[in-house]
């Protein structure tokens, strides 16, 4: 995918240059929004100051300057800049690039040291074998690789490549950054945008952290013939709001569901509703959300409020009957209920501990006294011998040991003193006292 101030085709189309191209920074100091990376104390600034630039993976959303930074790094280090896209390039193209880089390195080029900065846009699109193809040329210095990706490198790039490149995280542009960019655009256009204050704020919000998207919107506004400044409503009528960046199979999907889950766990209904709405606006399947909020009820609320799970299941069923958009309100209601419910992961913790113990103890059999004895031989072997029928015991509790023989009795379920588990805690303490009494402790 293209990036902020990205390169234009080698043979430009007729007509005026796009605003984004005209505003392309000529120095790293002019790049907006990535000061923490490019400052002298930042990772890239420190590398340049030390004269030790290494291969890089630039990870960030669209429109934050990945291509521009790569091009300017080549200028700063006196390297030849070569750009390819993983979407349109394959093994033959890569071989040509590597061969040319070898020749350039051997002979020098245009008075330069002969090095090549190879910028690979959408590098995560290359498969693992293609990624391995870069390694020998990175190791022998034929190329200095700068890859750009919108996807999490730890998931999309192989370990060998990541071990030879430093990952640099670039942030989406905030509203202050976008305002600075808008002011640059006005200087380039020679006039102010015909927008009232609230409309200008709406414009920056429409860009959604993407610098190029903002410049494209500004170009549209600059072409309008208007005598009076536009307000927010007029702007919204003329411009379509930019679709949210949301990949239902990518990082954003997992980031937002994590934000929703943690907001519920943190008992913040407003934040939970916000992330729930963000996912719906991004086109998420409400059934996925129904499944995940049910999981939240089980994991983070559990028996502190046994009704929470029922609320989720009922909201899920309501959605299935009503569909969208009416049924989404039922899911929103469940989200609010979960956020305000008492929280407990005691069963979740106990369950994981029980699973770990089950793995560790292998195939230990149940104690003989709780085994059934349907045959005479099994009775003779002691199966079921000594079993105490709890309904016949005092208080309906025998206090027998139901763990395998020789296994020390564990305590995994520790309910907190919250919600309904306050009552369960009392019951556990009650049975523990009876057990000690029955076993003669």
N, C-alpha and C positions, 0 to 999 in steps of 0.2 A: 504494500500500500504506500502511496506517496506520503511525503512528510512536509512539515512547515518549511516554506521557502525552498521546496524541492527543485531539482533541476528540470529544465524544460527540454524539449526535444532538440537534438543537435541542429535540425533545420526548422527554425521556428515558423509557425503558421503566420500568414499575413495578418496585419492588424496590430493594434497596440499590445504591448506586453502586459500580461496579467499583473495585477497589483501585488500579488505575493512574490512574483519574480522581481519586480521593481524594488521591493522592500527587503530583498535578501541581504542579510548582514554581510559585511565585508571583513569583519573582525570578530573573534570570539567574544570580545567585550561587549559587542552590540547584540548578542543573542539574549532574548528576553525570557525570563522565567526559570533559568537553570543556574542561578548564581551559586547555589550551594555545591554544584558539581564543578563549575568553571572557575570559581574564585581561587586565589592562590592557596587557600587552605583546603580546597576541595580536591577530590581524587584526580580529576583531569588537570586542574591547574597545577597541582603538585607535580604530576608527571612531566608537564611541559617545562616547569621551572627547573626540574632536575635533568631535563634532556633525556628522559628514559621512557618514552611512550611505548606501551606494549599493546598487543592485540586486545580488542575491546568488544563487548556486546552491549549495545545501547538498548535498554529495555524501557519502553514507555508507550503511552497511548498515541494515537495519530495526532499530527499537528503540533508537536512540542519541540521540534528542531533536530531530530536525529540525523537527517541527511545533511542539513546545514552544518552541524557540528563536525560530522565526518569530513566534509569538504574543507572546512576551515582548519581542521587538524592537519590535513595534507599540506595546506599552505604554510602553516606554522612550522612544520617539520621538513619542508622542502622535498616532499615525496610526490610522485606522480599519482594523481587521483583517478581510479578506475571504478566505475559503478556498474553493478549488475543487479538484477532482481531474481530472486529464487523462483518467482512465479513463471518467468519466461526463459530461464536458463536451465540447461541440463549439462550432462557430462561433456559433450563436445565443446560447448562454450567455455566451460571451466578449463579444459585442457588448453584452449587457445589463450585464455587469460594467463595461465601459469607459464606457458611457453614464452609469451611476450614479456612477462615479468622477469623471466630468467635472462632473456636477451637484454632487457633494459638494465638489469643488475650487472651484467657482464660488461656492457659497453658504456653505461651511463646514458643519460638522455637530456638533451637541451641544457647541458651544464649542471644538471642535478646530480645528486649522489647515486642515482640509479635505483633508488628504492621505490616500492609501489605500495600505496595504501589502497587495498581492495575493499570497497564498500559493498556489502551484500544486503540489499533490502529484503525484508521478510525472510530472514535466514532460516527461521523455523520451518519453512516450507521444504527445505532440503531434507531428504531422508537420512537415516543414520550412516549409511554407506557413503553418501555424497558428503556428509559432514566430515567423515574420516579422511576424505580426499584432500581437505585443506591442511591436515596436520603436518606432513613432511615439508610443505612450502612455508608454513609458519615457523617450523623448527629451524630450517636452514636460512631464514631471513629473506627468502624470495619475496614474500608479501608480509605486510602488516595488516592483519584482518580487522575490519570494523564491521560487525554485523548489527543489523537493526531488527528488532522484533517487538510486536505488541503482546506476545504471549510469554508466559513465565518460562525463562530459560531452563530452570531446573527440571521442568517437565518436558520441554520440547527439544533441547539440545543434549547431545550425548556427553558423558562425563569427560571423555578425552579432550573434546573441544573446550569444555568449560575450564578444564585444568590449565589450559594454555591461554585463556583470555580472562580479563577482568570484567565483571558485570557492572555496568554503570546504570543506575536507575534514574530516569528522567520523569519529572512530575508533570501532570496536566497543568495548564496555565490557570492561575487563579484570576479573580476579577480585577485585581490591581494590575497584573501582567497584561490582561486583555485590554484594559483601559490605556496603558502605555502603547500598546500596539495600535489601538484605534487612533491615538494622537499622532503617531508616526504616519498612519495612512492619511489623516487630514492634512498633515504637512506636505505629503507627496501630492495629494489632490489639489492643494492650494485653497481649500475651503473647509468650513466646519460641516459636519453632518447635520441635516435638517431634522434634528430630533430633540424633543423635550427631555428633561432629566430622567423621568421615569421610563421613557422609551429607550433612552441610551442604556439604562440598566437592563432593560429587557433584551436589548440586542446582545449585550455581553453574556447574559444568561443563555440565550439561544445558541451561542457558540459552544457552550458546554466544554470549556477548557481547551478547545482546538483552535490554534492560531490561524491556520489556513481557512478554516470554516468561517472565522470572523472576517477575514479579509475578503472572502467570497461574498459574504453578506453585505459588507461595506460597498463592494463594487456594484451590487444590485441597487443599493440605496442611492449611490452617487449618480446612477443613470436616471433616477426619477426626476420628473419635472414637478416640483412642488414649491409653492410660494411661502407657506407657513410651516413651522416645525410640526412634526407629527407627534401625537401622544402614543401611549402604549397600545391602546386598542387599534389605532390606525396602523401602527407598525405591524401588529399581529395579523391584521387583515391582509396586508400586502406581502408579508413574509411567512412562509411555513416554518413552524418551530422545528429545529433540527432534531432528528430522531436520536434518542439516547443511545450511547454506545453500550450495547448489551449483547454478548455472545452467549447463547444458551448452552453452548458446549465448551466455552472457554473460561478464562480466569474470572471474568466479571460474574459469571454465574455462581461460582463457588465463593467469591468474595462477598456477594450480596446475601446469599443464603447464610453465610457465616455471620454477617452483620445482623440479620434478622434473628438468628438463633441466640446470639449473645445479647441482643436487646431484650428478648424475652427472658432469658436467664437473669439479666440485670434488672428485671421488674420495671422496665421503661415502656409503657404502652405506646407513647407517642413515637419514640424511635422505632419500635417494632412495626407500627403501622406505616411509617415512612419507608422502611426497607421493603416491607410487603408490597406497598404501592409501587416502589421503584421496579420491582421485579415484574409486576403485572404490566406496568407501562412499557417495559422492555420486551413484552411478548411472552413471558414465562407461562408455561402450562399450569393453570390453577390446580390441576390434579397433583402435580409435583409438590406444590406448596401445601396442599392438603395432607399429603403423605409426610412431609417434613415437619409440619407443626404437630402432627400426631406423635411423631418420634420425639419432639421436644417435650410433650406432655409426659411421655414414658420416662425419658432420661432425666429431665430437670425438675419435674414436679412429683412424679411418681405417686406414692401413697400419702404424701403430704396433703393432696387433694385428689382422691380417687375419681372425682367427678370430672376432672380436667380431660382425661382420656375420652370419656363419654361425650363431652362437649365437642371435642375434635371430630370424633366419628360421626356425630350427628350433623356437624357443619359440613363435613365431607359428603354425607348422604344428601343433605339439602342442596349442595352445589350440583350433584349428579342429577337431581330432579329439576332444578331451575336452570342450570347452565349459566353462561355468561351473558350479560354482566350481573344479573340479579343474584346469582348464587355466590358471587365473590364477597358480598356483604356478610354472608354467614361465615365465611373463612376469616374475614376481618374481625368479626365478633369473637371467634375462637382465639385469634391472636391476642386480642385485648384481655380475654379471660386468662390466658396462660401467663401473660405478663404480670397480672395482678394476683395470681395464685401464689400460695406459699410454696417455697422451693425446697426440693430435697433430691439429692442423687444417691441416697443411701442404698436403695435397691440396686441401682446401676453399679455402684462400687462393690456391693456384696456379690452381685452376679459375676463381675469380672474376677473377683477373688475365688469364687467357687469354680469358675472355668479353669483358672490357673491350677487350683488344687486337683481338679479332675485330671488334668494333663499330667501332673506330677505323680499322682498316686497310681497311675497305670490302670491295672485291672483288678484292684482289690475287690473282693466279693462283699456283698452285704453280710452283716452278722447273721448267724444261723437262726437266731430266735425270730427274725422277721421274714424268713424265707417260707414260702408255702410248701406243704408236704402232701401232694396229691397221691403219692404212692406209699406202700408199706415200707419199701426199702428206704425212701427218703425220711420217713418217720423214724426208722431204726437208726438212721445216721444223725438224728438230732435236729433235722430241719423243723423249724417252728417250735422247738422245745423251749419253754420258758417265756413265750410271748405273753405279754400282759395286754389284755383288751382294754383300751383306755376308757371306753364307755362304762366299764364295770369298776373302774378305779375311783378312789375318792377324788372329788372335784373334777372327774372326767379327765384325769391326767396321771399317767403311770410314771413318767420321768425316765423311761428306758433310753438307752443309748442306741441310736439308729445309724451311727457311722461305722465303717469297717472296723473289725477288731484290730487293736493296736494303733489306730489312728487317733491322735489327741484331738479332743473336741475343740473345733475352732469357733470363733465368734466373728461373723462377717457382717451381719445386718445390724447396723447401729443407727437407728432412727433418731433424727434430731428432735428437739423439743419445739416443733413447729407444726401447725395445722393438724390434720388428722393423725399424723405420726406421733403426736404427743400422746394420744390414746394407745397407739401400738407400742410405744416405748413402755408405758405402764404395764401392758400385757406381757411384754418380754421380761421385764423385771419380776413380775408376778410368777411366771412359769419358771424363771431361773431359781427363785427361792424354793418353789415346790420341788424342783428337780434335786436341789441339794438335800432337802428334807427326805425325799423318797429314796435317794441313794445313800442316805445315812451320813451325809457330809457335815 
